[in-house]
Amino acid sequence: MKRVSLTQYLVEEQRLNNSIPAELRLLIEVVARACKTISHAVGKGALGEVLGTAGSENIQGEVQKKLDILSNEILLEANEWGGHLAAMASEEMESIHPIPNRYPKGEYMLLFDPLDGSSNIDVNVSIGTIFSVLKAPEGMAEPTEQDFMQAGNKQVAAGYAVYGPQTVLVLTTGNGVNCFTLDREMGSWVLTQQNMQIPVDTKEYAINASNARHWLPPVTRYVNELQAGVTGSRGKDFNMRWIASMVADVHRILNRGGVFMYPADAREPDKPGKLRLMYEANPMSFIVEQAGGASTDGKQRMLDIQPEKLHQRVPVFLGSKNEVELVTRYHQE
Ligand code: P6P
């Protein structure tokens, strides 16, 4: 494949589909550059004195790793001066982050999980960054959390980076899903996969099976059938993967199919699942749908959920269309 850079791809996409206005192109390139910086810091590991905990907790009550905080700062600093954003929101910050008055403000709002999979940082397992782009409401003066409360179907772009054996950036602006691989010698993102498509059927599922005794009946029924394999109603064997980094599990599914589940859990009815809607489930669901997959919270299409709180959690069932439809149907029966 002729080497096409991220910049060339975005310029040509704008020319072909008129879907990437200049400010959105700048936003994507700035985020991509920030992911390069995060990849560099992550890659140093112990040599960079960035491993281990920072001795603080985030809004989720989770212990923050040094790299969580560093990644958040990299994304904030990279994006606040460009004039393309009105505000940002992050898993690592309790409230939204308006662009400081000393900088011009733009028409987009950026949400991100700066470093997803933190439990994997210190043991050298793939982690990543997830981001989502919304438009600021018309005539918005001072941005508030309420301005971010837009359903996932309002996203204008979404993407994730995986810091693994390769560093990759997967991106959609609503015209399919493309993957760019970081050329570390040149420091540039190179287009390596175009119009990624998730197979509608699969033989692979991803769930943290240690929570099985807390699952609700539809999930138990569905997973039991997968585990019964060729001896059960599905008539074929399934394989299981759980990396505990959503970006890595989703990237595998984008490449070879699969169904990813983080269900609600009977222990905490007011905490419906672990993953967050605004900056994990929604961007990943936009990408998955653009690649021919499906994503629901067990009851409805993820991208149609009307958010109420910035850090709200949601059950997640996403991936190969036929499997997501089946497990969702079990919730409705
Ligand atoms: P568990 C990582 O902390 C994360 O938010 C997702 O990336 C991942 O899918 C999930 O949590 C892992 O959760 O309960 O298996 O550790």
Residues whose N, C-alpha, C, O or C-beta is under 5 A from the ligand:
A	BS01	P6P	D116 G117 S118 N208 A244 S245 M246 V247
